Amino acid sequence: MVAPAEVRPGIRACRGARATGSASPAITAAQARQVWEHYVATAAKAVSPRLAAPELALVTGAERAVLSATLASHAVVVDETSNGAYSSSLSVTPGLGAYTYGTPAFYLPEAAGYPRFFVVSVARKLSGTKPTDNATTTVGGAAMPLDGGTLMLFQEASARAPWLLASASQLPSGVAPPRLAADPAGYIPTVPLSDASLLAQPDETGALQAAVVDDGQASAAARAVADGPLTTGLYQGAVSHAGGLTAPPGDVYQWQLDGSSLPQFALRTAAGGALVFYAMSLDTTVAVPDVINKGNPIRSGPPIQVPVNVQALLPKGQAAPLVQLQSQQTLSFAAVDPAPGNAKIQVVAMGGGLTSATAS
C-alpha cells in the first residue's frame, strides 16, 4: 500500500478487465506520505489550544468540526463532594488528544474526479496511556478504545486545494478493516456511490445504519445491517444514557442519527463490495413536552442536568436549563457494504465527537 509496484498484505489485485493496465492514481505514494508526515509533525506540536492553530489549518469535515468545538470550549468546575462540613471542586479543562503513530499503510485510490481522497490505516496511541491500560472513551454512546487501529481519510477538494484530514475513524477492539482490491500498479478502484450491484447503494449505507441506531433491532433496516458496537451498540448506548444526558421526571429524551452534507467515498473490497466512508450527525434532546408537541405557551420544567462535556460548550455561567437541552455530535464512519448474498452491512470504524450544544 506504499509502493505502487507491489501488492501488499490486505490488498488483492483485481482480476479481469483491469489486469492489462492500471488507472492513474488520485495521489502517488510519495505525495501521500508527504501529506501524512506533515500532518503528524504539525499535530504533535498542538499540545494546547493555544498551539493548535496550525493543526486546525490541516483539517476539514468532521475533524475540523470536532477540533473547532474543542478549541471553543471552556473549563467547567464540578463539585466532587459536599456534605455540609467539607466540599471540594474539580476544574475540568478540555484538552487536545496527542497521539503517536505506528507504521502507516496507505490506501491509494484510482483517480475519480474531485474531491479526491486517500486513506491511511495506522495504529495510534494516545499520549499518557499504556499498552496495558485498555482505556476507552464514549463516542456517540459507544465505548471506543483510546488506542489502536484507525482509518484516517485525507481529502483534496479541488485541483488547487490542499490535502486535509477529513476524518479519523477508530476501529473497535478486535475489528480489522476488510481486504481491498487493487489494480496491477497497486491502486484501489473507487466504487460509485450509486452502485446498485451491492447489498445497498453505498450512499444509502449511512441511512440504513441510522435506522438501526434510532430504533434498534425493531427497525426494518436491521435485516440489512449487522449487530455491533456501532449499530445496535449505539442504540443501546442511547437507551442507557451512556453520554450522561438524562431527562428529569416529566421531560422527554430523544436521539436521532442523521445524514450530513459532507462528502462520501468508497473503495472496492477484495470480495467485490465497498468500504464506504461517510459522516453523520447524532442529535440528542431533553425537553419539556410542550417543546416536543409544539405547544403554546411552553411551560418550563425541573432543571435538566448537563453533562460536563456538554456544559463546556454552553456559555460560561449558563444556568441549568428548564425547557430544553440539545447537543450534537459530528461522527465519521467506515462501513463494509457487501455484494448481495448472506452478508450484512458491517460498520467497522467510528470517529468524531461533540460539536455543539444549546440550552434554554
Disulfide bonds with the S-S distance in Angstrom:
none
